Amino acid sequence: MVKLIALYKRPSEPEDFDGHFDAVHLPLLRAYPGLRRLELTRVEGAPLGEARYRVMVELYFDDRMAMDAALASPEGKAVTRDLMAFAAPLVTVFHGAVEPGAL
Amino acid sequence: MVKLIALYKRPSEPEDFDGHFDAVHLPLLRAYPGLRRLELTRVEGAPLGEARYRVMVELYFDDRMAMDAALASPEGKAVTRDLMAFAAPLVTVFHGAVEPGAL
């Protein structure tokens, strides 16, 4: 299993950001072909100091090939277009292999 | 459900870092009282450019109270001590509420 992770810094207008994220961006994410699971975390704080993030979204795919195909699909391009339009300066995107949990 | 997320930047000596992480830090994390799930992601890349992270670990707890109790426990203090000793300049820690997935 692999996942694509998008981590969003706290925006200057959190309510506007959340509104667009929930109403527009999230439905686009859910349309990724081959998506196995989506997990959304609303960031609330940090053990030390303040959290600099607002939200994290994790998209699970069977393997790297499925993820790459999703990113290259028309649905994936719609995600990227929307992301660049509403959150380009806020978002960091990376991906990795999920290790089978021993717990 | 809440989770505590630790995101580690790429270290200058990745093999040394991974060795300590896997052999020492991970067993300490698994000892957190009240831990419901641990997910470990080995970061492999980014859709655009290079990923600046090496690993992400996510620790799931029933609720905020359980997470706070884990952090304050002797096991939690052992985690923090080890973290500060081997990865203080690399790690970012934050927590948030996991939304029930619609997928």
N, CA and C atoms of all chains as a GROMACS GRO file, in nm:
protein
  618
    1MET      N    1   0.085  -0.120   0.000
    1MET     CA    2   0.000   0.000   0.000
    1MET      C    3   0.089   0.125   0.000
    2VAL      N    4   0.050   0.221  -0.080
    2VAL     CA    5   0.121   0.350  -0.077
    2VAL      C    6   0.020   0.459  -0.045
    3LYS      N    7   0.072   0.572   0.004
    3LYS     CA    8  -0.020   0.684   0.020
    3LYS      C    9   0.042   0.814  -0.024
    4LEU      N   10  -0.047   0.900  -0.070
    4LEU     CA   11  -0.013   1.036  -0.111
    4LEU      C   12  -0.062   1.125   0.002
    5ILE      N   13   0.027   1.212   0.049
    5ILE     CA   14  -0.005   1.294   0.166
    5ILE      C   15   0.001   1.440   0.126
    6ALA      N   16  -0.105   1.513   0.158
    6ALA     CA   17  -0.105   1.657   0.136
    6ALA      C   18  -0.125   1.725   0.270
    7LEU      N   19  -0.030   1.811   0.302
    7LEU     CA   20  -0.028   1.878   0.431
    7LEU      C   21  -0.039   2.028   0.404
    8TYR      N   22  -0.142   2.090   0.466
    8TYR     CA   23  -0.172   2.231   0.438
    8TYR      C   24  -0.138   2.317   0.559
    9LYS      N   25  -0.057   2.418   0.537
    9LYS     CA   26  -0.028   2.514   0.643
    9LYS      C   27  -0.154   2.593   0.678
   10ARG      N   28  -0.150   2.653   0.794
   10ARG     CA   29  -0.264   2.736   0.836
   10ARG      C   30  -0.279   2.855   0.742
   11PRO      N   31  -0.397   2.870   0.683
   11PRO     CA   32  -0.418   2.982   0.591
   11PRO      C   33  -0.452   3.110   0.670
   12SER      N   34  -0.444   3.222   0.603
   12SER     CA   35  -0.477   3.348   0.670
   12SER      C   36  -0.628   3.359   0.695
   13GLU      N   37  -0.707   3.293   0.610
   13GLU     CA   38  -0.853   3.295   0.627
   13GLU      C   39  -0.903   3.151   0.642
   14PRO      N   40  -0.893   3.097   0.763
   14PRO     CA   41  -0.923   2.954   0.781
   14PRO      C   42  -1.064   2.914   0.738
   15GLU      N   43  -1.163   2.999   0.764
   15GLU     CA   44  -1.301   2.961   0.730
   15GLU      C   45  -1.320   2.952   0.578
   16ASP      N   46  -1.264   3.051   0.506
   16ASP     CA   47  -1.273   3.045   0.360
   16ASP      C   48  -1.203   2.920   0.307
   17PHE      N   49  -1.086   2.894   0.363
   17PHE     CA   50  -1.009   2.777   0.321
   17PHE      C   51  -1.089   2.649   0.344
   18ASP      N   52  -1.140   2.633   0.466
   18ASP     CA   53  -1.216   2.511   0.498
   18ASP      C   54  -1.339   2.498   0.408
   19GLY      N   55  -1.404   2.609   0.381
   19GLY     CA   56  -1.523   2.606   0.295
   19GLY      C   57  -1.490   2.550   0.158
   20HIS      N   58  -1.383   2.603   0.098
   20HIS     CA   59  -1.344   2.552  -0.034
   20HIS      C   60  -1.296   2.409  -0.025
   21PHE      N   61  -1.218   2.380   0.077
   21PHE     CA   62  -1.165   2.244   0.091
   21PHE      C   63  -1.278   2.142   0.098
   22ASP      N   64  -1.374   2.168   0.184
   22ASP     CA   65  -1.481   2.071   0.208
   22ASP      C   66  -1.579   2.061   0.090
   23ALA      N   67  -1.614   2.176   0.034
   23ALA     CA   68  -1.720   2.177  -0.068
   23ALA      C   69  -1.668   2.145  -0.207
   24VAL      N   70  -1.544   2.182  -0.235
   24VAL     CA   71  -1.493   2.168  -0.371
   24VAL      C   72  -1.380   2.066  -0.380
   25HIS      N   73  -1.278   2.082  -0.295
   25HIS     CA   74  -1.158   2.000  -0.314
   25HIS      C   75  -1.179   1.854  -0.274
   26LEU      N   76  -1.246   1.834  -0.162
   26LEU     CA   77  -1.266   1.698  -0.112
   26LEU      C   78  -1.344   1.610  -0.212
   27PRO      N   79  -1.451   1.660  -0.271
   27PRO     CA   80  -1.518   1.578  -0.373
   27PRO      C   81  -1.428   1.545  -0.492
   28LEU      N   82  -1.339   1.637  -0.529
   28LEU     CA   83  -1.245   1.607  -0.638
   28LEU      C   84  -1.149   1.496  -0.597
   29LEU      N   85  -1.102   1.501  -0.472
   29LEU     CA   86  -1.010   1.397  -0.423
   29LEU      C   87  -1.078   1.260  -0.424
   30ARG      N   88  -1.202   1.257  -0.382
   30ARG     CA   89  -1.273   1.128  -0.373
   30ARG      C   90  -1.294   1.066  -0.510
   31ALA      N   91  -1.278   1.146  -0.616
   31ALA     CA   92  -1.300   1.094  -0.751
   31ALA      C   93  -1.175   1.030  -0.813
   32TYR      N   94  -1.061   1.036  -0.742
   32TYR     CA   95  -0.940   0.972  -0.795
   32TYR      C   96  -0.967   0.827  -0.831
   33PRO      N   97  -0.939   0.785  -0.953
   33PRO     CA   98  -0.956   0.642  -0.984
   33PRO      C   99  -0.856   0.558  -0.904
   34GLY      N  100  -0.902   0.446  -0.853
   34GLY     CA  101  -0.814   0.355  -0.779
   34GLY      C  102  -0.793   0.391  -0.634
   35LEU      N  103  -0.860   0.496  -0.587
   35LEU     CA  104  -0.842   0.537  -0.446
   35LEU      C  105  -0.902   0.432  -0.354
   36ARG      N  106  -0.823   0.383  -0.259
   36ARG     CA  107  -0.870   0.279  -0.168
   36ARG      C  108  -0.921   0.333  -0.035
   37ARG      N  109  -0.862   0.445   0.007
   37ARG     CA  110  -0.903   0.501   0.136
   37ARG      C  111  -0.861   0.647   0.138
   38LEU      N  112  -0.943   0.727   0.203
   38LEU     CA  113  -0.908   0.868   0.222
   38LEU      C  114  -0.920   0.895   0.371
   39GLU      N  115  -0.817   0.953   0.428
   39GLU     CA  116  -0.825   0.990   0.570
   39GLU      C  117  -0.795   1.138   0.584
   40LEU      N  118  -0.884   1.205   0.655
   40LEU     CA  119  -0.873   1.350   0.671
   40LEU      C  120  -0.850   1.383   0.818
   41THR      N  121  -0.749   1.460   0.845
   41THR     CA  122  -0.718   1.500   0.983
   41THR      C  123  -0.727   1.651   0.995
   42ARG      N  124  -0.811   1.697   1.085
   42ARG     CA  125  -0.819   1.840   1.117
   42ARG      C  126  -0.718   1.866   1.229
   43VAL      N  127  -0.617   1.942   1.198
   43VAL     CA  128  -0.509   1.962   1.295
   43VAL      C  129  -0.558   2.052   1.408
   44GLU      N  130  -0.526   2.010   1.530
   44GLU     CA  131  -0.576   2.082   1.647
   44GLU      C  132  -0.467   2.146   1.732
   45GLY      N  133  -0.345   2.097   1.720
   45GLY     CA  134  -0.241   2.155   1.805
   45GLY      C  135  -0.112   2.079   1.792
   46ALA      N  136  -0.021   2.109   1.882
   46ALA     CA  137   0.109   2.044   1.886
   46ALA      C  138   0.148   2.030   2.032
   47PRO      N  139   0.219   1.921   2.065
   47PRO     CA  140   0.260   1.903   2.206
   47PRO      C  141   0.344   2.019   2.257
   48LEU      N  142   0.427   2.074   2.168
   48LEU     CA  143   0.510   2.189   2.207
   48LEU      C  144   0.482   2.301   2.108
   49GLY      N  145   0.440   2.415   2.158
   49GLY     CA  146   0.414   2.529   2.070
   49GLY      C  147   0.285   2.514   1.993
   50GLU      N  148   0.274   2.584   1.883
   50GLU     CA  149   0.152   2.582   1.803
   50GLU      C  150   0.174   2.500   1.676
   51ALA      N  151   0.067   2.436   1.632
   51ALA     CA  152   0.075   2.362   1.505
   51ALA      C  153   0.073   2.462   1.392
   52ARG      N  154   0.156   2.438   1.292
   52ARG     CA  155   0.157   2.532   1.181
   52ARG      C  156   0.067   2.484   1.067
   53TYR      N  157  -0.001   2.370   1.089
   53TYR     CA  158  -0.084   2.314   0.983
   53TYR      C  159  -0.233   2.326   1.014
   54ARG      N  160  -0.313   2.320   0.908
   54ARG     CA  161  -0.459   2.326   0.923
   54ARG      C  162  -0.523   2.190   0.902
   55VAL      N  163  -0.475   2.121   0.801
   55VAL     CA  164  -0.539   1.994   0.766
   55VAL      C  165  -0.438   1.903   0.695
   56MET      N  166  -0.458   1.773   0.711
   56MET     CA  167  -0.376   1.676   0.639
   56MET      C  168  -0.471   1.576   0.573
   57VAL      N  169  -0.446   1.547   0.447
   57VAL     CA  170  -0.528   1.447   0.381
   57VAL      C  171  -0.438   1.338   0.325
   58GLU      N  172  -0.479   1.214   0.345
   58GLU     CA  173  -0.400   1.098   0.304
   58GLU      C  174  -0.484   1.012   0.210
   59LEU      N  175  -0.424   0.981   0.097
   59LEU     CA  176  -0.493   0.906  -0.008
   59LEU      C  177  -0.419   0.776  -0.031
   60TYR      N  178  -0.488   0.665  -0.007
   60TYR     CA  179  -0.424   0.533  -0.016
   60TYR      C  180  -0.454   0.467  -0.150
   61PHE      N  181  -0.350   0.408  -0.207
   61PHE     CA  182  -0.362   0.334  -0.332
   61PHE      C  183  -0.294   0.197  -0.315
   62ASP      N  184  -0.330   0.104  -0.404
   62ASP     CA  185  -0.273  -0.031  -0.394
   62ASP      C  186  -0.121  -0.030  -0.406
   63ASP      N  187  -0.071   0.049  -0.501
   63ASP     CA  188   0.074   0.052  -0.523
   63ASP      C  189   0.110   0.179  -0.599
   64ARG      N  190   0.238   0.193  -0.623
   64ARG     CA  191   0.288   0.314  -0.688
   64ARG      C  192   0.227   0.333  -0.827
   65MET      N  193   0.209   0.223  -0.898
   65MET     CA  194   0.154   0.234  -1.033
   65MET      C  195   0.011   0.288  -1.031
   66ALA      N  196  -0.067   0.241  -0.935
   66ALA     CA  197  -0.206   0.289  -0.922
   66ALA      C  198  -0.207   0.437  -0.885
   67MET      N  199  -0.116   0.478  -0.798
   67MET     CA  200  -0.110   0.619  -0.758
   67MET      C  201  -0.070   0.707  -0.877
   68ASP      N  202   0.032   0.663  -0.949
   68ASP     CA  203   0.076   0.742  -1.065
   68ASP      C  204  -0.034   0.753  -1.169
   69ALA      N  205  -0.108   0.643  -1.188
   69ALA     CA  206  -0.218   0.646  -1.286
   69ALA      C  207  -0.326   0.743  -1.240
   70ALA      N  208  -0.354   0.745  -1.110
   70ALA     CA  209  -0.455   0.838  -1.057
   70ALA      C  210  -0.412   0.982  -1.078
   71LEU      N  211  -0.286   1.011  -1.050
   71LEU     CA  212  -0.236   1.148  -1.067
   71LEU      C  213  -0.242   1.193  -1.213
   72ALA      N  214  -0.220   1.100  -1.305
   72ALA     CA  215  -0.216   1.134  -1.447
   72ALA      C  216  -0.354   1.133  -1.512
   73SER      N  217  -0.455   1.086  -1.440
   73SER     CA  218  -0.590   1.075  -1.498
   73SER      C  219  -0.656   1.213  -1.509
   74PRO      N  220  -0.763   1.225  -1.586
   74PRO     CA  221  -0.836   1.352  -1.593
   74PRO      C  222  -0.883   1.397  -1.453
   75GLU      N  223  -0.927   1.302  -1.370
   75GLU     CA  224  -0.970   1.337  -1.234
   75GLU      C  225  -0.852   1.390  -1.154
   76GLY      N  226  -0.736   1.329  -1.174
   76GLY     CA  227  -0.615   1.374  -1.104
   76GLY      C  228  -0.575   1.514  -1.147
   77LYS      N  229  -0.587   1.539  -1.275
   77LYS     CA  230  -0.551   1.674  -1.324
   77LYS      C  231  -0.648   1.779  -1.271
   78ALA      N  232  -0.775   1.742  -1.255
   78ALA     CA  233  -0.872   1.836  -1.196
   78ALA      C  234  -0.834   1.867  -1.051
   79VAL      N  235  -0.788   1.765  -0.977
   79VAL     CA  236  -0.740   1.788  -0.839
   79VAL      C  237  -0.625   1.888  -0.839
   80THR      N  238  -0.527   1.863  -0.924
   80THR     CA  239  -0.408   1.948  -0.927
   80THR      C  240  -0.444   2.091  -0.964
   81ARG      N  241  -0.532   2.108  -1.063
   81ARG     CA  242  -0.573   2.243  -1.102
   81ARG      C  243  -0.637   2.316  -0.985
   82ASP      N  244  -0.728   2.247  -0.917
   82ASP     CA  245  -0.796   2.312  -0.804
   82ASP      C  246  -0.697   2.343  -0.692
   83LEU      N  247  -0.609   2.248  -0.666
   83LEU     CA  248  -0.509   2.266  -0.560
   83LEU      C  249  -0.422   2.389  -0.587
   84MET      N  250  -0.375   2.400  -0.709
   84MET     CA  251  -0.288   2.514  -0.743
   84MET      C  252  -0.365   2.646  -0.732
   85ALA      N  253  -0.494   2.642  -0.761
   85ALA     CA  254  -0.573   2.766  -0.758
   85ALA      C  255  -0.605   2.812  -0.616
   86PHE      N  256  -0.625   2.721  -0.524
   86PHE     CA  257  -0.672   2.765  -0.391
   86PHE      C  258  -0.568   2.748  -0.280
   87ALA      N  259  -0.463   2.668  -0.304
   87ALA     CA  260  -0.374   2.638  -0.192
   87ALA      C  261  -0.227   2.624  -0.230
   88ALA      N  262  -0.188   2.672  -0.346
   88ALA     CA  263  -0.049   2.652  -0.390
   88ALA      C  264   0.055   2.695  -0.285
   89PRO      N  265   0.039   2.811  -0.221
   89PRO     CA  266   0.145   2.850  -0.126
   89PRO      C  267   0.138   2.777   0.008
   90LEU      N  268   0.030   2.701   0.029
   90LEU     CA  269   0.008   2.639   0.160
   90LEU      C  270   0.044   2.491   0.164
   91VAL      N  271   0.040   2.426   0.050
   91VAL     CA  272   0.042   2.279   0.051
   91VAL      C  273   0.180   2.220   0.025
   92THR      N  274   0.207   2.110   0.094
   92THR     CA  275   0.322   2.023   0.067
   92THR      C  276   0.268   1.885   0.035
   93VAL      N  277   0.313   1.827  -0.074
   93VAL     CA  278   0.264   1.695  -0.114
   93VAL      C  279   0.382   1.599  -0.124
   94PHE      N  280   0.367   1.480  -0.067
   94PHE     CA  281   0.470   1.378  -0.080
   94PHE      C  282   0.403   1.241  -0.071
   95HIS      N  283   0.479   1.137  -0.102
   95HIS     CA  284   0.419   1.004  -0.098
   95HIS      C  285   0.519   0.903  -0.044
   96GLY      N  286   0.464   0.788  -0.003
   96GLY     CA  287   0.552   0.688   0.054
   96GLY      C  288   0.484   0.554   0.067
   97ALA      N  289   0.562   0.457   0.109
   97ALA     CA  290   0.513   0.321   0.129
   97ALA      C  291   0.468   0.306   0.273
   98VAL      N  292   0.348   0.251   0.291
   98VAL     CA  293   0.293   0.230   0.424
   98VAL      C  294   0.338   0.093   0.472
   99GLU      N  295   0.406   0.090   0.587
   99GLU     CA  296   0.452  -0.040   0.638
   99GLU      C  297   0.339  -0.112   0.708
  100PRO      N  298   0.329  -0.240   0.686
  100PRO     CA  299   0.228  -0.317   0.757
  100PRO      C  300   0.245  -0.295   0.906
  101GLY      N  301   0.139  -0.253   0.972
  101GLY     CA  302   0.147  -0.220   1.115
  101GLY      C  303   0.156  -0.344   1.200
  102ALA      N  304   0.237  -0.338   1.303
  102ALA     CA  305   0.245  -0.449   1.397
  102ALA      C  306   0.148  -0.423   1.511
  103LEU      N  307   0.071  -0.317   1.501
  103LEU     CA  308  -0.025  -0.286   1.607
  103LEU      C  309  -0.157  -0.250   1.541
  104MET      N  310  -1.169   0.959   1.720
  104MET     CA  311  -1.029   0.916   1.711
  104MET      C  312  -0.939   1.037   1.687
  105VAL      N  313  -0.828   1.039   1.757
  105VAL     CA  314  -0.729   1.144   1.731
  105VAL      C  315  -0.597   1.078   1.693
  106LYS      N  316  -0.511   1.155   1.628
  106LYS     CA  317  -0.378   1.099   1.607
  106LYS      C  318  -0.270   1.203   1.628
  107LEU      N  319  -0.156   1.150   1.668
  107LEU     CA  320  -0.036   1.229   1.688
  107LEU      C  321   0.055   1.195   1.571
  108ILE      N  322   0.103   1.299   1.503
  108ILE     CA  323   0.180   1.280   1.380
  108ILE      C  324   0.321   1.333   1.401
  109ALA      N  325   0.419   1.252   1.370
  109ALA     CA  326   0.558   1.298   1.375
  109ALA      C  327   0.616   1.283   1.235
  110LEU      N  328   0.664   1.394   1.184
  110LEU     CA  329   0.714   1.400   1.048
  110LEU      C  330   0.862   1.437   1.056
  111TYR      N  331   0.948   1.352   0.998
  111TYR     CA  332   1.092   1.369   1.009
  111TYR      C  333   1.152   1.412   0.876
  112LYS      N  334   1.225   1.522   0.879
  112LYS     CA  335   1.296   1.565   0.758
  112LYS      C  336   1.407   1.465   0.725
  113ARG      N  337   1.455   1.472   0.601
  113ARG     CA  338   1.565   1.384   0.560
  113ARG      C  339   1.690   1.418   0.639
  114PRO      N  340   1.745   1.318   0.706
  114PRO     CA  341   1.868   1.343   0.784
  114PRO      C  342   1.991   1.340   0.693
  115SER      N  343   2.102   1.389   0.745
  115SER     CA  344   2.224   1.388   0.665
  115SER      C  345   2.280   1.246   0.653
  116GLU      N  346   2.251   1.163   0.754
  116GLU     CA  347   2.297   1.023   0.750
  116GLU      C  348   2.176   0.930   0.758
  117PRO      N  349   2.111   0.908   0.645
  117PRO     CA  350   1.984   0.833   0.649
  117PRO      C  351   1.994   0.694   0.708
  118GLU      N  352   2.103   0.624   0.682
  118GLU     CA  353   2.112   0.486   0.733
  118GLU      C  354   2.124   0.485   0.886
  119ASP      N  355   2.206   0.576   0.940
  119ASP     CA  356   2.217   0.586   1.086
  119ASP      C  357   2.082   0.620   1.147
  120PHE      N  358   2.014   0.716   1.084
  120PHE     CA  359   1.884   0.758   1.132
  120PHE      C  360   1.786   0.642   1.133
  121ASP      N  361   1.776   0.572   1.020
  121ASP     CA  362   1.682   0.460   1.012
  121ASP      C  363   1.716   0.352   1.114
  122GLY      N  364   1.844   0.328   1.133
  122GLY     CA  365   1.886   0.226   1.228
  122GLY      C  366   1.836   0.257   1.368
  123HIS      N  367   1.857   0.381   1.411
  123HIS     CA  368   1.810   0.420   1.545
  123HIS      C  369   1.658   0.421   1.549
  124PHE      N  370   1.597   0.473   1.445
  124PHE     CA  371   1.451   0.480   1.443
  124PHE      C  372   1.388   0.342   1.460
  125ASP      N  373   1.436   0.248   1.380
  125ASP     CA  374   1.374   0.114   1.380
  125ASP      C  375   1.408   0.035   1.506
  126ALA      N  376   1.532   0.043   1.551
  126ALA     CA  377   1.576  -0.044   1.661
  126ALA      C  378   1.542   0.012   1.798
  127VAL      N  379   1.541   0.144   1.809
  127VAL     CA  380   1.524   0.206   1.941
  127VAL      C  381   1.392   0.284   1.952
  128HIS      N  382   1.368   0.373   1.855
  128HIS     CA  383   1.255   0.465   1.873
  128HIS      C  384   1.120   0.395   1.854
  129LEU      N  385   1.111   0.313   1.753
  129LEU     CA  386   0.984   0.246   1.723
  129LEU      C  387   0.935   0.160   1.840
  130PRO      N  388   1.021   0.080   1.903
  130PRO     CA  389   0.974   0.004   2.020
  130PRO      C  390   0.926   0.095   2.133
  131LEU      N  391   0.988   0.211   2.149
  131LEU     CA  392   0.940   0.304   2.251
  131LEU      C  393   0.801   0.358   2.216
  132LEU      N  394   0.781   0.388   2.087
  132LEU     CA  395   0.649   0.436   2.044
  132LEU      C  396   0.541   0.332   2.069
  133ARG      N  397   0.574   0.207   2.039
  133ARG     CA  398   0.473   0.101   2.054
  133ARG      C  399   0.434   0.079   2.200
  134ALA      N  400   0.513   0.132   2.292
  134ALA     CA  401   0.484   0.113   2.434
  134ALA      C  402   0.390   0.220   2.491
  135TYR      N  403   0.354   0.320   2.410
  135TYR     CA  404   0.260   0.423   2.459
  135TYR      C  405   0.134   0.356   2.516
  136PRO      N  406   0.098   0.386   2.639
  136PRO     CA  407  -0.029   0.331   2.689
  136PRO      C  408  -0.147   0.390   2.611
  137GLY      N  409  -0.244   0.306   2.581
  137GLY     CA  410  -0.365   0.353   2.512
  137GLY      C  411  -0.351   0.364   2.361
  138LEU      N  412  -0.236   0.328   2.308
  138LEU     CA  413  -0.215   0.338   2.163
  138LEU      C  414  -0.304   0.238   2.090
  139ARG      N  415  -0.382   0.286   1.994
  139ARG     CA  416  -0.476   0.198   1.922
  139ARG      C  417  -0.420   0.150   1.790
  140ARG      N  418  -0.337   0.234   1.727
  140ARG     CA  419  -0.284   0.196   1.598
  140ARG      C  420  -0.159   0.278   1.572
  141LEU      N  421  -0.064   0.219   1.506
  141LEU     CA  422   0.056   0.290   1.465
  141LEU      C  423   0.072   0.268   1.316
  142GLU      N  424   0.088   0.377   1.243
  142GLU     CA  425   0.113   0.362   1.099
  142GLU      C  426   0.243   0.433   1.063
  143LEU      N  427   0.326   0.362   0.993
  143LEU     CA  428   0.458   0.412   0.957
  143LEU      C  429   0.469   0.424   0.805
  144THR      N  430   0.509   0.540   0.760
  144THR     CA  431   0.524   0.562   0.616
  144THR      C  432   0.668   0.599   0.584
  145ARG      N  433   0.730   0.521   0.497
  145ARG     CA  434   0.865   0.553   0.449
  145ARG      C  435   0.847   0.641   0.326
  146VAL      N  436   0.888   0.765   0.338
  146VAL     CA  437   0.865   0.861   0.230
  146VAL      C  438   0.954   0.827   0.110
  147GLU      N  439   0.893   0.829  -0.008
  147GLU     CA  440   0.966   0.789  -0.128
  147GLU      C  441   0.985   0.900  -0.230
  148GLY      N  442   0.902   1.001  -0.224
  148GLY     CA  443   0.915   1.106  -0.324
  148GLY      C  444   0.803   1.206  -0.315
  149ALA      N  445   0.796   1.290  -0.414
  149ALA     CA  446   0.692   1.393  -0.422
  149ALA      C  447   0.653   1.408  -0.568
  150PRO      N  448   0.525   1.439  -0.593
  150PRO     CA  449   0.482   1.453  -0.734
  150PRO      C  450   0.561   1.561  -0.806
  151LEU      N  451   0.595   1.666  -0.735
  151LEU     CA  452   0.674   1.774  -0.795
  151LEU      C  453   0.798   1.794  -0.710
  152GLY      N  454   0.914   1.784  -0.769
  152GLY     CA  455   1.037   1.805  -0.694
  152GLY      C  456   1.070   1.687  -0.604
  153GLU      N  457   1.151   1.712  -0.504
  153GLU     CA  458   1.194   1.606  -0.414
  153GLU      C  459   1.122   1.618  -0.280
  154ALA      N  460   1.098   1.504  -0.218
  154ALA     CA  461   1.039   1.506  -0.085
  154ALA      C  462   1.145   1.549   0.015
  155ARG      N  463   1.105   1.633   0.107
  155ARG     CA  464   1.204   1.676   0.206
  155ARG      C  465   1.198   1.591   0.332
  156TYR      N  466   1.111   1.489   0.332
  156TYR     CA  467   1.093   1.408   0.452
  156TYR      C  468   1.149   1.267   0.433
  157ARG      N  469   1.178   1.204   0.547
  157ARG     CA  470   1.227   1.066   0.544
  157ARG      C  471   1.121   0.967   0.588
  158VAL      N  472   1.050   1.002   0.693
  158VAL     CA  473   0.954   0.909   0.751
  158VAL      C  474   0.843   0.987   0.822
  159MET      N  475   0.725   0.927   0.826
  159MET     CA  476   0.613   0.983   0.901
  159MET      C  477   0.555   0.873   0.986
  160VAL      N  478   0.532   0.904   1.113
  160VAL     CA  479   0.470   0.803   1.200
  160VAL      C  480   0.343   0.864   1.259
  161GLU      N  481   0.238   0.784   1.259
  161GLU     CA  482   0.107   0.828   1.307
  161GLU      C  483   0.060   0.736   1.419
  162LEU      N  484   0.023   0.797   1.530
  162LEU     CA  485  -0.017   0.723   1.649
  162LEU      C  486  -0.162   0.757   1.681
  163TYR      N  487  -0.246   0.655   1.679
  163TYR     CA  488  -0.390   0.676   1.697
  163TYR      C  489  -0.431   0.645   1.841
  164PHE      N  490  -0.514   0.734   1.896
  164PHE     CA  491  -0.569   0.716   2.031
  164PHE      C  492  -0.721   0.737   2.025
  165ASP      N  493  -0.788   0.686   2.127
  165ASP     CA  494  -0.935   0.699   2.129
  165ASP      C  495  -0.980   0.844   2.128
  166ASP      N  496  -0.914   0.926   2.206
  166ASP     CA  497  -0.955   1.067   2.215
  166ASP      C  498  -0.838   1.149   2.270
  167ARG      N  499  -0.862   1.276   2.280
  167ARG     CA  500  -0.758   1.369   2.324
  167ARG      C  501  -0.707   1.336   2.465
  168MET      N  502  -0.800   1.296   2.550
  168MET     CA  503  -0.760   1.265   2.687
  168MET      C  504  -0.663   1.145   2.690
  169ALA      N  505  -0.693   1.044   2.611
  169ALA     CA  506  -0.605   0.926   2.604
  169ALA      C  507  -0.467   0.965   2.549
  170MET      N  508  -0.467   1.052   2.449
  170MET     CA  509  -0.339   1.096   2.391
  170MET      C  510  -0.258   1.175   2.493
  171ASP      N  511  -0.323   1.268   2.560
  171ASP     CA  512  -0.252   1.348   2.661
  171ASP      C  513  -0.197   1.260   2.773
  172ALA      N  514  -0.276   1.160   2.813
  172ALA     CA  515  -0.231   1.069   2.919
  172ALA      C  516  -0.108   0.990   2.871
  173ALA      N  517  -0.110   0.948   2.745
  173ALA     CA  518   0.004   0.874   2.690
  173ALA      C  519   0.129   0.961   2.689
  174LEU      N  520   0.114   1.086   2.646
  174LEU     CA  521   0.230   1.176   2.640
  174LEU      C  522   0.288   1.202   2.778
  175ALA      N  523   0.201   1.207   2.878
  175ALA     CA  524   0.245   1.239   3.014
  175ALA      C  525   0.293   1.117   3.092
  176SER      N  526   0.274   0.999   3.037
  176SER     CA  527   0.312   0.875   3.107
  176SER      C  528   0.464   0.856   3.107
  177PRO      N  529   0.515   0.768   3.192
  177PRO     CA  530   0.659   0.737   3.189
  177PRO      C  531   0.703   0.689   3.050
  178GLU      N  532   0.619   0.608   2.984
  178GLU     CA  533   0.653   0.561   2.849
  178GLU      C  534   0.659   0.679   2.752
  179GLY      N  535   0.567   0.773   2.769
  179GLY     CA  536   0.565   0.890   2.682
  179GLY      C  537   0.688   0.978   2.704
  180LYS      N  538   0.729   0.988   2.828
  180LYS     CA  539   0.849   1.069   2.856
  180LYS      C  540   0.974   1.003   2.799
  181ALA      N  541   0.976   0.871   2.799
  181ALA     CA  542   1.090   0.800   2.738
  181ALA      C  543   1.094   0.826   2.587
  182VAL      N  544   0.976   0.829   2.523
  182VAL     CA  545   0.971   0.862   2.380
  182VAL      C  546   1.029   1.002   2.356
  183THR      N  547   0.982   1.098   2.434
  183THR     CA  548   1.025   1.237   2.416
  183THR      C  549   1.176   1.251   2.437
  184ARG      N  550   1.226   1.184   2.538
  184ARG     CA  551   1.371   1.191   2.565
  184ARG      C  552   1.450   1.138   2.446
  185ASP      N  553   1.408   1.023   2.398
  185ASP     CA  554   1.480   0.964   2.284
  185ASP      C  555   1.467   1.053   2.160
  186LEU      N  556   1.348   1.104   2.137
  186LEU     CA  557   1.324   1.190   2.020
  186LEU      C  558   1.415   1.312   2.024
  187MET      N  559   1.422   1.376   2.138
  187MET     CA  560   1.506   1.496   2.149
  187MET      C  561   1.653   1.463   2.130
  188ALA      N  562   1.692   1.342   2.170
  188ALA     CA  563   1.833   1.305   2.159
  188ALA      C  564   1.875   1.272   2.016
  189PHE      N  565   1.785   1.212   1.938
  189PHE     CA  566   1.831   1.166   1.807
  189PHE      C  567   1.772   1.243   1.690
  190ALA      N  568   1.664   1.321   1.714
  190ALA     CA  569   1.599   1.382   1.598
  190ALA      C  570   1.542   1.522   1.622
  191ALA      N  571   1.586   1.589   1.728
  191ALA     CA  572   1.528   1.720   1.760
  191ALA      C  573   1.526   1.817   1.642
  192PRO      N  574   1.634   1.830   1.566
  192PRO     CA  575   1.630   1.930   1.458
  192PRO      C  576   1.551   1.883   1.335
  193LEU      N  577   1.511   1.756   1.333
  193LEU     CA  578   1.447   1.700   1.214
  193LEU      C  579   1.296   1.687   1.225
  194VAL      N  580   1.246   1.678   1.348
  194VAL     CA  581   1.107   1.635   1.365
  194VAL      C  582   1.010   1.752   1.385
  195THR      N  583   0.890   1.734   1.330
  195THR     CA  584   0.776   1.821   1.356
  195THR      C  585   0.665   1.732   1.410
  196VAL      N  586   0.606   1.772   1.520
  196VAL     CA  587   0.500   1.690   1.582
  196VAL      C  588   0.373   1.775   1.593
  197PHE      N  589   0.261   1.717   1.553
  197PHE     CA  590   0.132   1.784   1.570
  197PHE      C  591   0.024   1.679   1.584
  198HIS      N  592  -0.095   1.723   1.622
  198HIS     CA  593  -0.202   1.626   1.641
  198HIS      C  594  -0.334   1.682   1.591
  199GLY      N  595  -0.429   1.592   1.570
  199GLY     CA  596  -0.557   1.638   1.520
  199GLY      C  597  -0.662   1.531   1.530
  200ALA      N  598  -0.784   1.570   1.492
  200ALA     CA  599  -0.898   1.480   1.494
  200ALA      C  600  -0.911   1.414   1.358
  201VAL      N  601  -0.927   1.282   1.360
  201VAL     CA  602  -0.941   1.206   1.236
  201VAL      C  603  -1.090   1.201   1.202
  202GLU      N  604  -1.125   1.250   1.083
  202GLU     CA  605  -1.266   1.248   1.044
  202GLU      C  606  -1.303   1.111   0.994
  203PRO      N  607  -1.422   1.067   1.035
  203PRO     CA  608  -1.469   0.938   0.985
  203PRO      C  609  -1.467   0.941   0.833
  204GLY      N  610  -1.397   0.847   0.772
  204GLY     CA  611  -1.382   0.846   0.627
  204GLY      C  612  -1.511   0.806   0.557
  205ALA      N  613  -1.540   0.871   0.446
  205ALA     CA  614  -1.655   0.832   0.366
  205ALA      C  615  -1.610   0.732   0.259
  206LEU      N  616  -1.486   0.693   0.267
  206LEU     CA  617  -1.436   0.600   0.167
  206LEU      C  618  -1.358   0.491   0.238
   0.00000   0.00000   0.00000
